[in-house]
Amino acid sequence: MVQSKFSIDEKQADFLNTYRAYGFKDKSSMLREAIEHFKKQLESESLRRSADLYAEVYAEDRNVRELTAAALAGWPE
């Protein structure tokens, strides 16, 4: 595994020191899980924003709605 040096404040260090209470074998595994969770959250938020933008374009652009309807014509329901 790659090692990294970083700084955290005292409250964060105190929380990280409770890794056993949360079922982690060490601080590193707790931190890796937290980073992965945060990454997934950011990706999910990005996907939601993208979907909102597509929905906005669809709602505002008649040509896009017509193109979508034409593409769906003939597809089984």
C-alpha positions, 0 to 999 in steps of 0.5 A, a space after each residue: 500500500 502507498 503511504 501518505 503523510 497528512 495533518 489532522 486536527 486534535 478532534 479528528 485525531 481523537 475520533 480516529 483513535 476510536 477505530 476499535 469502537 467502530 470495528 476497525 483493526 487499525 486507524 488506517 483501515 478506518 481512514 481508508 473506509 472513510 475516504 471510500 465512503 466520501 468518494 462514493 458520496 461525491 460521485 453520487 452527488 455529481 451523478 445527481 447534478 448531471 441528471 438534474 441538468 439533463 432533466 432541465 434541458 429536457 423540460 426546456 427544449 421542445 426539440 429534445 422532447 420531440 427527438 426523444 419521442 421519435 426515438 422511442 416510437 416503435 419500442 415495445 412498452 
